[in-house]
Structure formats: C-alpha cells, structure tokens
Amino acid sequence: MTWADETVGAGANGFVAAWSASLYGAVYAPLSPDERFGLLSGLTSRLSEAAGRQPFPAELVRRVGADLVAAGFNSSEVLGRTITLLTTRFAADLGVTDPHRATEVAAALADGFASAMRDRALDEQEEVRAAAMRAQHRAEQALRASEAKFHHFATHDTVTGLPNRTMFTEQLRERIISARPETRAVVCCVGLDRFAAVNDSLGFRVGDRLLVAVADRLRALAATAGWVIARFEGDQFALLAEASRGSDDATKTADRIQSAMAAPFHIEDAELPMTASIGVVEGPIATAVAAELTRAAQMALHWAKADGRGRWRLYSQARAYEDTERYRLSAEIPRGLRRGEFDLDYQPLVALDTGHLVGVEALARWHHPNRGRLAANQFIGLAEHTGLVVPLGSQLLIQACREASTWPAGTGRPPYVSVNASAVELQQSSFVGHVAQVLDRSGLAPERLQIEITEHAIIDARDAPGTLAALVGLGVRIAVDDFGTGYSNLARLRDLPLHTLKLDATFVQNPQVRDDAGADPEEFMAAVVSFGHTLGLRVIAEGIETTEHAERMRAAGCDAGQGWLFGRPGPAEEVLPDPP
C-alpha cells in the first residue's frame, strides 16, 4: 500500500490558509472564517517580520502566542497544531533562509502561548509567581513542574488521559522514520456508534464517563498487545499496531477491538450496550505519511458506519477512488441543472389482458458532457443525499407533465405518466402545491399523473400520509413502487390513499419460495396479487422480459406489466402508439 505525499502550500497566504484550516474544529472561537483568516494573517505578518530581524526578537513572538490565546484559540490542540505548522511549513512558505529560525519562532510562540494559558487557566501559576517573589529557587522549581504539566496537557486528552491526535501523529511519524522497508503496521480509527444519543438522552457527564470506560478497555487491550492508542475527538479513538504480517493481522486487530466492546457499559444507574465501527489501514509504513494514514483510517471508518455500523472496513484505494468519483459527480449536479442536462426516457405500462398501452413511467436521464448518458441509478441517490433531488424532481415533473399533455389517445384514452418522487420531496411542505401548479400550467388532467413512491419512502417520510392524501385530493394517482423490498407495515399500506402496487422485478424473475415453506410459487404469487386487489389497488408487475414472465403474471391476476418485453425506455415518440 502507498500513500500520497502531504501537500505543501506556497507563500504567506498558503501558510495562513493552512493555519486557519488546522485550527478549525480545534476549539470554539467567536470568529467568522473571514475574521479568523484576518487574525491569522496579521499574526503571520508579525512572525515573518520577527523571523527576519537580528538579533531575534523573542519577546515579539511571545506576544503573538499570547494574542492567539486572547483571540479565543486557547486549547492544547491549537498549540499542538500551530507548532506542527511552524516547524514544517513556516520557513518554506515565508522564505526564511536561516534553518534554525523556524525552531526559534516555534519555541518563543509556545512560551508566550503557555504563559497566557497559565494566566487564564492554571491557578497554580499564580502560586508560582507568588513563590518567585519570595524565593527565586522555589519559583524555578514550581515553574518546571508546571511546564511539565502543560506539556502533558498539550499532548493528552483531558477527559480520558489518553494521548491526543497531536501526540499520536508524532508517535506515528517517529515509527515511520525508523521503519525498515519491510515493516508493516495497522492503523485503526474506532468510532462509537450512536454516541450522540447518549449525550442527548443522559447528559454530557454520562457521555464523558462512557468515554473514560471505553478508554480503559482499549488501554487494557493495548497493554497486552503492545499497541499505541489515543483519543482523537468526539467519539473517535485511534490505534497503532506494529509488526503486522498482512491483512490477517488487520482482521484480528479489528475483531479484538470489537470483542472488547461487546459487553455493556455500566455508567451510574444505566446499562449502556455500545457497538463500535472501525476503519482499518494495513500496509508498509516506511514510505507512508502520518497524516495520510490517519485520513485513510477515518475514511474507512466512514465506510463502516455507512455500511450499517457495528463492523469494520479495510481501507481500499479502489473504494476511495469510487468515493472521490461519486463526490465529483454529486458536485456536478447543480451545473447539470443549470445547463438543462437532465432529461426523461419513458417505458410502457401495458395491460396484460389486452396488450394495450395504459401508461408510461418517466425515467430520469443525465446527458453528462464527459460521462455520456447516465441512468437514474447512477445519480438519483447522490441527488437525494445532497437535497438536490428537490430541484431535479421539480424540473423532471414539469417536463413529464408538459410532454404528456400533448400525447394522442391512440386506440383508447391517452396514457397516464408515472413520475417518481423521493422521501425528501414528500417531506417538502411545498410539494403538493408545486404539483398542483405544474398540472395547472401544463394543462394535464390530474388523473393522468401518477406519483410513484417506494416502500422506503413511505417509511422514511413521516408526513407521507398527509402528503399523499393531499395529492389524491388533487385527483393524482399514487403508486407504491418496488413493492416487496421495503418491509413496510401492511396495515399502514391499507390506511394509505393508494391506487397501484408495482411488484418488484424479483417477484417476476425469481418466483421461488423457501423449500421448507410448503407453498407453490404460482399460488404465492396469486396471493400477493390478491392482497393488492383486496386493498382495492391495481397491481403492476415490473421486470417482465419474456412471454413466460408475462403469462405467469397474467395468470396470477396482475392488471398490467412493465419490462423489456413491452419496450425499453426511450423517447416518448418511440414508446407511444401512432395517432389514429
């Protein structure tokens, strides 16, 4: 496994931007991003001026450290991140030629920062100052003791006592520097699942005690295995296991962590069962970069949580690339909306008894300028995740209704158009009003519009019943799509104002039931269709690709079918019958 080199900014602006980014999230400071950037820009100018003067004006740099504290950046994490930037980037970004000057700047700033922090937070510093007035020798001893405590404060988590991110990263860097080419290691990022719920329901005191209990279990595990552990922030912990022999060791490490978390935690009067998600990176470390290792472990942790929590995921460059590509595609959706790159294909819905076209489903398509024509499953999920499905759905609904209003009747009534709506759209208070407006402006009769929602949308959208009732009040038809995949409450389906059930394609293409169920597949299918009819609903079978599929669903009593047998998705003029 290889990891990319760390990016180095150029010039004073690059240093200020890196400093500003590193302090984000380290501590709360009452500054806007622009104010933070302006403050750090001024401090950087003062540091740059001091670095170029002879002799070195240490006191000026100390005041910069004190001003940083005065501005609200008064945590050990701030100092740790600032010192890291000064020692790694200051000389290169600010054009300082003296190789020792960056170290002098860092030391003086740390001294000023520490003094200011002592003035603000450490009562013992007052005792040191008083002692210094009485006896210089005693004051020096107290000061050295205080500085040792402050160093611990700067490199350890105050809640659990574990090393913090700064110290963990430094220890990881030391291992990388001393590693032989064949040396491998495992880096894990451990995140407690649903930890926020503990804080919200039981309070932060219980949450902090839970963190201490988790730290104690990890500390005991690390002591027997020789691991390095740390607490990053929030509910995240980090772990370094050296001398790995490959992915099997990564698996064993993750399994041992999850085993340690298996027993419930007893905090005050509460028994708290907790699970942990784990991101794991395993590979040679001699050529690695510490920050990239921890970033990769945190990315894998995100995968573990996204895949259902309570599990671990091994970092994969292929999956990381896929995530990057998905992010890029998601970021391009607003541009696609502005440029009108989204369009519709239509697929026929055919009556199984007569073979006549009764409706069409509108299917979203993206004419991407670089990736070609993309199907809905390649971007709708991204649009739902970002909330962009609302403007996208609006744009497609307008197009579908406008086009459907011009369709000829063919041999019977004009076909209706079925448009998909997501749970995000159903939860918009303006959705029903928007549908009414689109129908009015397009001239499409309300009964010729069908809104399709999935079982998952019914479950996820808490306001779905009221929204659906309002749509039915307009005269719009409602269909449940992919029925049989969402595990919805059947009693709830009975109470919803529905018109149609669309059976998922798995019913058609894989009609088998369990060998021990004792039910005939055809009888089972007929029972499912009968259930829909009992609720007064039309039943449409999706995924019909062969005449055998069509005949089976016709025999089961389905009213209509959809699938490649009747036509693939395409432009309206290719799907609709010729006018009489």
KEZARO-861031 format. One record per residue: residue in three letters; x, y, z of N, C-alpha, C in turn. Coordinates in steps of 0.1 Angstrom, whole numbers, plus 2048, in hexadecimal, padded with zeros to 3 digits. Layout:
BEGIN
ALAXYZXYZXYZ
...
***
This chain:
BEGIN
MET8097F480080080080080980C800
THR8058167F980D8237F980382E7FD
TRP8098398018018458058078517FE
ALA7FE85B7FB8038677F480B86F7FD
ASP8148787F881B88180081288C805
GLU81689381080E89E8158108AA80C
THR8058B180A8058BD80280C8C980A
VAL8148D080381B8DC8098168E8802
GLY8118F280A80C8FF804817908800
ALA8159127F881F91B7F481C9297F9
GLY8279307FF82693D80281E93F80F
ALA81E94C81381795082080994C820
ASN80294E8157F394B8147F193C816
GLY7FA9348107F99268127FB922820
PHE8059288278079258357FB92983E
VAL7F593583B7EA93A8427DE931840
ALA7DB92D8347D09248317D2916838
ALA7DE9118387E190483F7DF90684E
TRP7E39118537E29148627D3915865
SER7CB91C85D7BD91E85F7B691185F
ALA7B99088557B38FB8537B68F285F
SER7C38F38647C78EA86E7C08ED87B
LEU7BD8FA87D7B68FE88A7A78FC88A
TYR7A18FA87E7938F787D78F8EB885
GLY7868EC88E7828E189678A8DE8A2
ALA7968E48A379F8E18AF7998E78BC
VAL7928F38BB78C8F98C67829038C1
TYR7789068C976E9108C577491E8C7
ALA7749268BD7789348BE76E93C8B7
PRO7699478BD75E94F8B87629578AC
LEU7679518A176C958895766951889
SER76295987F75E95487376B94F86B
PRO76994786077494385877D94F853
ASP77695A84F77E96584A78596C856
GLU77F96D86178697386D79196A871
ARG78F95D87179A9548757A695686B
PHE7A395685E7AD9588547B5965856
GLY7AD9708597B397D85A7BC97D867
LEU7B89778727C097687E7CD96F87B
LEU7CC9638757D895B8737E1962869
SER7DB96985F7E39708557EC97B85C
GLY7E69828667ED98C86D7F8986876
LEU7F597B87D7FF97488580A96F87C
THR80796987181196486881B96F863
SER81597B86081E98685C82798A868
ARG82398A87482B98D87F836982881
LEU83297687F83C96B88084796C875
SER84296F86984B97185E85597C860
GLU85098786685999386886398F873
ALA85E98887E86798588887297B884
ALA86E97287B87896887688396E86E
GLY88197A86888B98086089498A868
ARG89198C87489999687C8A598F883
GLN8AF9978858BB99388D8BE99E897
PRO8C099A8A48BE98D8A98B09898A9
PHE8AD97C8AB89F9778AB89797D8B6
PRO88C9848B388398A8BE87A9808C4
ALA87E9788CD87696E8D28699738D9
GLU86A97F8DF85F9848E78549878DD
LEU85798C8D184C98F8C78459838C4
VAL84C9788C284596B8BE83D9668CA
ARG8439688D683B9638E282D96A8E2
ARG82D9778DF82097F8DF8179798D4
VAL81C9748C981396D8BF80C9618C5
GLY8149598CD80E94E8D48039528DE
ALA80695D8E57FC9628EF7F09688E7
ASP7F296F8DC7E69748D47DE9698CF
LEU7E495D8CB7DC9528C67D394D8D1
VAL7D894C8DE7CF9488E97C49538EB
ALA7C89608EB7BE96A8EE7B396A8E4
ALA7B69658D77AB9658CD7A29598CF
GLY7A49518D979B9468DB7A19388D7
PHE7AC9388D17B392B8CD7BB9278D8
ASN7B59218E37BB91F8EF7BA9108F4
SER7BE9078EA7BE8F98EE7CB8F38EB
SER7CE8E88F17DB8E18EE7DB8DC8E0
GLU7CF8D98DA7CF8D48CC7D48E08C3
VAL7D08EC8C67D48F88BE7E38F98BE
LEU7E98F88CA7F88F98CB7FF8EE8C3
GLY7FA8E18C58008D68BE8008D88AF
ARG7F48DC8AA7F38DD89B7FC8E9896
THR7FC8F489E80490089A8128FC89A
ILE8178F68A48268F28A58298E9899
THR8208E08968238D788A8248DF87D
LEU81B8E887B81C8F186F8298F986F
LEU82D8FF87A83990787B8458FF878
THR8468F387D8528EB87B8538E486D
THR8478E38678478DC85A8458E584E
ARG83F8F185083C8F9844840907844
PHE84390C85184591B85285191F849
ALA85C91884B86891D84386691D834
ALA86091282F85E91182185491B81B
ASP84991C82283E92581E84293481F
LEU84993882A84C94682C85A94A827
GLY86194182086E94481A879947825
VAL87994083088394283B88F939837
THR89A93F8368A69388328AE93283D
ASP8AD9388498B49328558AE925859
PRO8B591A8588AF90D85B8AA90B86A
HIS8B09148738AC9128818A191C885
ARG89E92687C89593088088692B883
ALA88292187B87491C87D87391688A
THR87E90F88F87E90989C87D9138A7
GLU88591E8A58849298AF87792F8B0
VAL8709318A48639378A385992E8AB
ALA85A9218A88519188AE8539178BD
ALA85F9188C28629178D085D9248D7
ALA85F92F8D185B93C8D784C93D8D8
LEU8459398CC8379398CC8319308D7
ALA8369248D883191B8E28339208F0
ASP83E9278F284192D8FF836938902
GLY8339418F882994B8FA81B9458FC
PHE81893B8F480B9348F580A92E903
ALA81492790881492091581292A920
SER81993591F817940929809945929
ALA80494891E7F694D91D7EC943922
MET7EE93691F7E592C9247E692A933
ARG7F292C9387F492B9477EC93794D
ASP7ED9429477E794E94C7D894C94D
ARG7D29459437C49449417BE938949
ALA7C592D9497BF92094E7C5919959
LEU7D291B95C7D99139667DB91B972
ASP7D491897D7D591F98A7E391D990
GLU7E991198D7F690F99280191898E
GLN7FE91E98180892897D808934985
GLU7FC93898B7FC9439958059409A1
GLU8049339A580D92F9B081B9309AD
VAL81E92C9A082C92C99B83293B99C
ARG82994499682D95299682F9579A5
ALA8269549AE8289589BB8349529C2
ALA8379459BE84393F9C484F9459BE
ALA84F94A9B185A9509AB85E95D9B2
MET8549649B88579709BF85E96D9CC
ARG85B9629D286095E9DF86E9579DE
ALA86F94F9D387C9489D287D9439C4
GLN8889489BD88A9459AF88C9369AD
HIS8929309B68959229B488891A9B4
ARG87F91D9BE8739169BF86A9199B3
ALA86A9259AE8629289A2866921996
GLU87491F994878918988874909989
GLN8749039958708F59968618F4993
ALA8598FD99884A8FD9958488FF987
LEU85090898084D90A9728518FE96A
ARG85B8F796D85F8EB9658548E0967
ALA84F8DF9738448D59758378D996D
SER8358E696D8298EB96582A8E9956
GLU8368EB9518398E99438378DA93F
ALA83B8D294883A8C394582B8C0945
LYS8238C694E8158C394D80F8C9941
PHE8138D593D80E8DB9318118D3924
HIS81D8CD9248218C59198188B9918
HIS8148B392480B8A89247FD8AC91F
PHE7F98B89237EC8BE91F7EC8C0910
ALA7F78C490A7F78C78FC7F78BA8F4
THR7FB8AF8FA7FC8A28F27F38978F6
HIS7EA89A8FF7E18909047D3895905
ASP7C988C9047BB88F9057B7891914
THR7B089C9177AD89F9247A389692A
VAL79A89092278F88792879587992B
THR79C8739227A08659247AE864928
GLY7B686E9277C486D92A7CD86691F
LEU7C68629147CE85C9097D5867901
PRO7E08628FA7E686C8F07DC8718E7
ASN7DD87E8E37D48838D97D98828CB
ARG7D28888C17D68868B37E488B8B0
THR7E88968B77F589C8B48008928B8
MET7FF88C8C48098838C98088768C1
PHE7FC8718BE7FB8658B68028678A8
THR8008728A2806875895815875896
GLU81A87C8A182887D8A382E86F8A5
GLN8288668AD82C8598AF82C8518A2
LEU82285389A82184C88D82D850884
ARG83085D88483B86387C84885C880
GLU84A85B88E85685589385884788E
ARG84D83F88E84D83188985083187A
ILE84B83A87384D83B86485C83E861
ILE86184786986F84B86687983F869
SER87683887487F82D87887B81F871
ALA87181F86986C81286487680D859
ARG87780085887E7FA84D8757F8841
PRO87A7F68358727F58298677EA82B
GLU86A7DF8328617D48338577D683E
THR8587E08468507E18528427E584E
ARG8387DE85482A7E18518237E485F
ALA8187EB85E8117EF86A8027F0867
VAL7FA7F08727EC7F18717E87FE878
VAL7E08078717DB8138787CC812877
CYS7C68138837B78128847B181F889
CYS7A682388479E82E88A79182888F
VAL78E82989C7838238A277882E8A5
GLY76C82C8A17628368A475682F8AB
LEU7528348B674682F8BD7398318B5
ASP7318288B47248298AC71A8308B5
ARG71383A8AF7088418B670C8478C4
PHE71984B8C571D8518D171585E8D4
ALA7128658CA70B8728CC6FE8708D3
ALA6F78648D16EB8618D86ED8608E7
VAL6F885C8EB6FB85B8FA6FC869900
ASN7038728F970487F8FE6F78868FE
ASP6EF8848F36E288B8F26D88868FD
SER6D88799006CE8739086D2872917
LEU6DF87091A6E486E9276ED87992C
GLY6F18829236F988E92770888B925
PHE70F89792471E89692172689092C
ARG72289093872988A94372A87B941
VAL71E87593E71E86793B72686492E
GLY72586D92472C86B91873B86B91B
ASP74087492374E87492675386892E
ARG74A86393774E85793F74E84B935
LEU74584B92C74584092275284091A
LEU75784C91676484D90F76F848917
VAL76F84B92477A84692D77983792E
ALA76D83192E76C82392F77181C922
VAL76E82291777281D90A78281E90A
ALA78782990E79682B90E79C820917
ASP79681D92279C81392B79D806925
ARG79280291D7927F591779D7F590C
LEU79E7FF9047A88008FA7B68008FF
ARG7B780790A7C48089117C97FA916
ALA7C07F391C7C37E59207C67DC915
LEU7BF7DE90A7C27D68FE7CF7D98F8
ALA7D27E68F77DF7EB8F27EB7E68FA
ALA7E97E69087F47E29117F87D390E
THR7EE7CB90B7F27BD9097F77BA8FB
ALA7F37C38F17F77C18E38027CA8DF
GLY8067D38E78117DC8E480D7E78D9
TRP8017EB8DA7FC7F58D07FD8038D6
VAL7FD80D8CD7FD81B8D07EE81F8CE
ILE7E88268D87DA82A8D77D98398DA
ALA7CF83F8D57CD84E8D77BE8518D5
ARG7BA85C8DA7AC8618D87AE86D8CE
PHE7A786D8C37A88788BA79E8838BE
GLU7928818BC78888B8C077A8848C0
GLY77188B8C77638858C77638768CC
ASP75E86E8C475D85F8C87688578C0
GLN77285E8BB77C8578B37898548BB
PHE78D8478BA79A8438C07A383E8B4
ALA7B083E8B67B98398AC7C282F8B3
LEU7C88268AA7D081B8AF7DB8188A5
LEU7E78158A97F28118A17F78048A5
ALA7F77FA89D7FC7ED8A08087EA896
GLU8147E989C8207E78938227D8891
ALA82C7D68888307C88858257C087E
SER81D7C68768137BF86F8197B5865
ARG8127AA8638167A185880D7A084D
GLY8037A984C7FA7AA8417EC7AC845
SER7E37AA83B7D57AD83E7CE7A5849
ASP7D479984B7CE7908557D0797863
ASP7DC79D8657DE7A48727D47B0873
ALA7D17B78687C87C28687BA7BC86D
THR7B67B18687A97AB86B7A97A787A
LYS7B47A187F7B579D88D7B47A9896
THR7BB7B48927BB7C089A7AD7C689B
ALA7A67C78907997CD89078F7C4899
ASP7917B68977887AD89E78A7AE8AD
ARG7977B08B279A7B18C07947BE8C6
ILE7947C98BE78E7D58C377F7D38C4
GLN7797CD8BA76A7CC8BC7667C28C7
SER76F7B88C976C7AF8D476D7B68E2
ALA7777C08E37787C88EF76C7D18F1
MET7657D48E775A7DD8E874D7D58EA
ALA74D7C88EA7417C08E97387C18F6
ALA73F7C19017377C190E7327CF910
PRO7257D09167207DE9187287E6923
PHE7277F392272E7FB92B7247FF936
HIS7287FF94372080394E724810953
ILE71D81B95072082895371582D95C
GLU71883196970F83597370482A974
ASP6F782E9716EC8249726E881E965
ALA6F082295B6EC81D94D6F5812948
GLU6EF8099416F77FF93A6F680292B
LEU70280592670380A91870A80090F
PRO7027F99077087F08FC70D7F98F1
MET7197F88EE71F8008E37267F78D9
THR7267FC8CD72E7F68C27378008BC
ALA7417FB8B574B8048AF74D8018A1
SER74F80B89975380988B76180C88A
ILE76880588177780688177C808872
GLY78481187078B81386379980E865
VAL79E80685C7AB7FF85D7B3802851
VAL7C08058537CA8068497D57FD84C
GLU7DA7F58427E57EC8457EE7ED839
GLY7FB7ED83C8057ED8318137F1835
PRO81C7F282C82A7F782F82A805833
ILE83280983D83181784283D81F83F
ALA84881983A85582083885382C82F
THR84A82B82584883681B83B83D81D
ALA83583B82982784082B82984F831
VAL81E85583181C863837812862842
ALA81686684E80D86485A7FF86A858
ALA7FE8768537F187C8517E9874847
GLU7EF86E83D7E88668337E3859839
LEU7EB8538427E78478487DA849851
THR7DA8538597CF8568627C385A859
ARG7C586284F7BA8668467B485983F
ALA7BC85083B7B78448357AF83B83F
ALA7B483B84B7AD83385679F839858
GLN79F84785979284E85B78884C84F
MET78E84B84378584983877F83B839
ALA78783183D78282383E778823849
LEU77A82B85477082B85F763830859
HIS76383B85175784084B750835843
TRP75782C83C75182183474A81883E
ALA75181584974B80B85273E810858
LYS73D81D85B731823860726823855
ALA72B82784972182783E71C81983A
ASP72480F83C71F8018397177FB844
GLY71480284F70B7FD85870F7FD867
ARG71B80286A7218038777237F687D
GLY72B7F688872E7E988F7367E0887
ARG73F7E587E7477DD8767547E4873
TRP75D7DE86C76A7E486876B7E3859
ARG7737ED8547767ED8467847F0843
LEU78A7E983A7987EA83779A7F582C
TYR7A37FE82E7A58098237A8802816
SER7A180780C7A48037FE7A680F7F5
GLN7B180F7EE7B381A7E57A881A7DA
ALA7A380E7D679880E7CC78C8147D1
ARG7888117DD77C8177E377D8267E5
ALA78982A7E978C8387EB78B8407DE
TYR78F8397D378E83F7C677F8407C2
GLU7788367C57698367C27628417CA
ASP7668437D676084E7DF76385B7D9
THR77085D7D47748697CE76C86C7C2
GLU76A8627BA7638647AD7548677B0
ARG74E8617BA7408637BE73F8727C3
TYR7498767CB7498847CF74A88E7C4
ARG75288B7BA7548947AF7478947A7
LEU7418887A573488879D7298907A5
SER72988E7B271F8957BA7218A47B9
ALA72D8A87B97308B77B872D8BC7AA
GLU72B8B47A07288B87937198B9790
ILE7118B479A7028B57986FD8C3796
PRO7018CD79F6FC8DA79D6FF8E078F
ARG70B8DD78A70E8E277D7058DC773
GLY7038CF7746FA8C876B6EC8CD76B
LEU6E78D17776DA8D77786D98E5770
ARG6E48ED7726E48FA76C6E58F975D
ARG6EC8EE7586EE8ED7496E38E4743
GLY6D98E074A6CF8D77456D48CA73F
GLU6DD8C47476E38B77426DA8AB746
PHE6D08AD74E6C78A27536BB8A174A
ASP6B78947476AC89273D6A5885742
LEU69B88173A69287673E69286C732
ASP69285F73668E85472D68184F733
TYR67A84872A66D84272E66D83372B
GLN66782C73566581D73365681A734
PRO65181172A64380E72A63E807736
LEU63280973A62A80174361E7FC73B
VAL61D7EE73A6147E873160A7DF738
ALA5FD7E07345F37D873A5F67C9736
LEU5F67C073F5FA7B273C5EF7AB735
ASP5E27AF7375D77A87305D57AC722
THR5D87B971F5D57BE7115E27C1709
GLY5ED7C37115FA7C770A5FA7D6707
HIS5F07DE70B5EF7EC7085F87F4711
LEU5FE7FE70C6068087145FC81071D
VAL5FE80F72A5F68177345FD82373A
GLY60A82273A61282C74062182B73D
VAL62983474263783374063E83874D
GLU64983375065183875C65C841756
ALA65D84D75D667856759674853761
LEU67F85175A68C84D76069685775D
ALA69C85C7686A68677676B3862760
ARG6B886B7586C58697516CD876752
TRP6DA8747526E487F7526ED87F746
HIS6EC88973D6F588A732702891737
HIS70A88973D71788F743721892737
PRO72789E73872F8A272D73C89972B
ASN74089373674C88A73674A87C737
ARG74087873F73D86A74273286473A
GLY72C86C73172286672871486672F
ARG70C85D72A6FE85D72F6FD85473C
LEU6F98597476F98527546EB84F757
ALA6E984275C6DC83E7616D984376F
ALA6CD8437736C98497806D084378C
ASN6D383678B6D98307976E8834799
GLN6ED83C78F6FB8417906FB84F797
PHE6F08557986F186379E6E58677A7
ILE6DA85F7A76CF8637AF6D28627BE
GLY6D98577C26DE8567D06E68627D4
LEU6EF8667CC6F88727CF6EF87E7D1
ALA6E58807C86DD88C7C96D488B7D6
GLU6D087F7DA6C887E7E66D18827F2
HIS6DE87D7F26E787F7FD6EA88E7FF
THR6EB8957F46EE8A37F56E28AD7F6
GLY6D68A77F46CA8B07F46C78B57E6
LEU6D08B37DC6CE8B87CF6C38B17C7
VAL6BE8A67CD6B389F7C76A68A77C6
VAL6A58B17CF6998BA7CF6998C27C2
PRO6A38CA7BF6A28D27B26A38C87A6
LEU6AA8BD7A76AB8B479C69D8AE799
GLY6968A97A46898A37A367F8AD79D
SER6808BA7A26778C479D6798C678E
GLN6858C67896888C877B6838BD773
LEU6848B07776808A57706708A3770
LEU66A8A777B65B8A777C6558B1772
ILE65B8BD7716568C67686578C1759
GLN6638BB7566658B674965B8AA746
ALA6598A174F65089674D64289A74B
CYS63D8A375362F8A875262E8B0745
ARG6378B87416368C07356368B7729
GLU63E8AD72863E8A371D63289B71D
ALA62D89672862288D729615894724
SER6148A17276088A87236068A9714
THR6118A570C6108A66FD60E8986F7
TRP60E88D6FF60E8806FA60087C6F4
PRO6008756E95F38716E35ED8666EA
ALA5E08636E85D98596EF5DC84B6EA
GLY5E084A6DD5E283D6D75D58366D5
THR5D48296DA5C78216D95BE8236E4
GLY5C282B6EE5B982D6FA5BC83A700
ARG5BC83A70E5BF8477155CE849714
PRO5D28567145E08597155E7853720
PRO5F384E71F5FA84772A5FD851735
TYR5FD84C74160285474C61185474D
VAL61785D75462585E75662885C765
SER63185376863584F776642855779
VAL64385E78364F865787653861795
ASN66085E79666585A7A36678667AD
ALA6648647B966786F7C366E8687CF
SER67886F7D568086A7E067A86E7ED
ALA67F8687F867B86B80567F87A808
VAL68A87E80368E88C8056838967FF
GLU67E8937F367489B7ED66789B7F5
LEU66388F7F965788E80165789680D
GLN66289881366389F8206648AF81E
GLN6648B38116638C180E6558C6810
SER6538D18186468D681A6408DC80E
SER6488DF8046438E67F86418DB7ED
PHE6438CE7EF6428C57E56348C47DE
VAL62A8C37E661C8C27E16198CE7D9
GLY61C8DA7DE6198E67D76208E77CA
HIS62D8E27CA6348E27BD62E8D97B3
VAL62A8CD7B76238C47AE6178CA7A8
ALA60F8D07B06028D77AC6068E27A1
GLN6108E97A46148F479B6198EE78E
VAL6218E478E6268DD78261A8D8779
LEU6108D27806058CD7785FD8D8772
ASP5FB8E37795F48EE7745FB8F4768
ARG6088F676960F8FD75E6118F4752
SER6128E77546148DE7496068DA742
GLY5FC8DB7495EF8D77445EC8C8745
LEU5F58C174C5F38B274D5E88AF757
ALA5DF8A77535D48A375C5DA89B768
PRO5D689F7755DD8997805DD889780
GLU5D188377B5D187577B5DB86E772
ARG5E18767695EB8717605FA872766
LEU5FB87777260887777960786D785
GLN61186578561385B79062085E796
ILE62085F7A462C8617AB6318547B1
GLU63D84F7AE6428437B364B8457BF
ILE64883E7CA65183F7D66558317DA
THR66182F7DF6658227E466081F7F2
GLU6618127F565E80F80366781680D
HIS67481780967D81E81267982C814
ALA67483380967084180B664842814
ILE65B83881465083881E65583782C
ILE65F82F82E66582D83B66D839840
ASP67583F83667D84A83A67685883B
ALA66C85A83366486783465986683E
ARG65B86C84965186B854644872850
ASP64587C84863988384463287E837
ALA63787283363286C82662386B826
PRO61C86683060D86482F60687182C
GLY60987C83260388983060688E822
THR61288C81E61689181060F889806
LEU60F87C8076088737FD5F98767FD
ALA5F38798085E487C8085E2889801
ALA5EB8938035E98A07FC5EB89E7ED
LEU5F48957E95F68937DA5E988C7D4
VAL5E48827DC5D887B7D75CC8857D6
GLY5CC88F7E05C28997DF5C38A27D2
LEU5CF8A37CC5D08AA7BF5CB8A17B4
GLY5C98947B65C688B7AB5D18837A6
VAL5DD8847AD5E987D7A85E986E7AD
ARG5EE8657A55EF8577A95FC8557B1
ILE5FC84B7BA6078487C260A8397C1
ALA6178367BE61C8287BC6278267C6
VAL62781A7CC6338157D463C80D7CB
ASP6488127C965280C7C065A8027C8
ASP6607F87C06697EE7C66637E77D2
PHE6567E47D264F7DE7DD6557D07DF
GLY6587CD7EC65E7C07F066C7C27F4
THR6727CE7F36807D07F76827D8803
GLY6787DF8086797E98126747E5820
TYR66F7D982166A7D482E6607DD835
SER6577E382D64E7ED8336437E683B
ASN63D7ED8446327E884C6267E7843
LEU6207DB8416157D88386097E083D
ALA6077E184A5FC7E984F5FD7F784B
ARG6097FC84B60B80A84760780C838
LEU60B8028306078038225F8804820
ARG5F17FC8295E37FC8285DD80A82B
ASP5E48118345DE81E8385E382A82F
LEU5EC8278255F183281C5E7833810
PRO5E683F80B5DE8427FF5E583E7F2
LEU5E58317EF5ED82C7E45E48277D9
HIS5E98277CD5E28217C15E98157BB
THR5F68147BC5FD80A7B56088047BD
LEU60A7F77BC6167F07C161F7EB7B5
LYS62B7EF7B56357EA7AB63E7E07B1
LEU63C7D37AD6447C87B36527C97AE
ASP65B7C87B766A7C87B366D7BD7A9
ALA6777BF7A167A7B679667E7A879C
THR6837A77A968779A7AE67B7917AF
PHE66F7967B166378E7B16617877A3
VAL66478E79966278978B66E77F787
GLN67A78478A68677C78468B77278D
ASN68777279A68B7687A467F7647AD
PRO67575D7A866975B7AF66A7507BA
GLN67674A7BC67773F7C56757447D4
VAL67073B7DC66F73D7EA6777337F1
ARG6797347FF68172B80667D71D804
ASP68771480468470580267B70080D
ASP67D706819675700824668708826
ALA66571181D65971982064C71281C
GLY64D7088146426FF810638707808
ALA63C7118006337197F86377187E9
ASP62D7177E16307177D26337257CE
PRO63E7277C66417357C263673C7BB
GLU62E7357B262373B7AB61873F7B5
GLU6157377BF60B73A7C86107467D1
PHE61C7467D46227517DC62075E7D4
MET62375E7C762276A7BF61476E7BE
ALA60B7657BC5FD7687BC5F876E7C9
ALA5FD76A7D45F976F7E15FE77E7E2
VAL60A7807DE60F78E7DE6077977D6
VAL6037937CA5FB79B7C15ED79D7C8
SER5E87927CD5DB7937D45DB79D7DF
PHE5E679D7E75E77A77F15E57B57EC
GLY5EC7B87E15EB7C57DB5DC7C87D7
HIS5D67BE7D15C87C07CD5BF7C27D9
THR5C27BB7E35B97BC7EF5BA7CA7F5
LEU5C57D17F35C67DF7F75C07E97ED
GLY5BB7E37E25B57EC7D85BF7F27CF
LEU5CB7EB7CD5D57F17C55D87EA7B8
ARG5DC7F17AE5E17EA7A25EF7E57A5
VAL5F27DA79F5FF7D47A16077D3794
ILE6137D979461B7D97886287D178C
ALA62C7C87826387C07846437C677C
GLU64E7C978365A7CF77D6647C3779
GLY66D7C676F6777BD76B6737B2762
ILE6687B475B6637AA75166C7AA745
GLU6747A074367D7A073867A79572D
THR67278B73166F78072865F77E727
THR65B77771D64D77371C64976A728
GLU65276272D65075973864D762745
HIS65576D74665277675264577C751
ALA64178074563478774362977D745
GLU62A77174161F76774361E764751
ARG62976275862875F76762176A76E
MET62477776B61E78277361078476F
ARG60D7817625FF78275E5F6777765
ALA5FC76B7665F576076D5F376377C
ALA5FD76B7825FC76E7905F2779792
GLY5ED77F7885E378A7895E8798788
CYS5F479A7855FA7A87845F27AF779
ASP5F07BC77B5E97C47725F17C9766
ALA5FE7CD7696077D275F6157CE762
GLY61D7D075762B7CC7586347D7753
GLN6417D675764B7DF7526587D7751
GLY65F7D974666C7D27446707D2736
TRP67C7CD7336827CD7266797C671B
LEU6717BC7206687B571665F7C070F
PHE65A7CA7166517D47116597E070B
GLY6657E170F66C7ED7096777F2713
ARG6827F570E68D7FB71668A80A718
PRO69081072268E81F724693826717
GLY68C831714690839708688845707
PRO68B84D6FD68385A6FB6758576F9
ALA66C8616FD65E85F6FC65985A6EE
GLU65F8606E465A85D6D665D84F6D2
GLU6678486D966A83A6D66618316DE
VAL65B8356E965482D6F364582E6F0
LEU6408396ED63283B6EB62D8366DE
PRO6208326DD61A82D6D16188386C7
ASP6188356BA61583F6B06078456B2
PRO6058516B05F78576B15EE8516A6
PRO5E184F6A95D88496A05D6851694
***
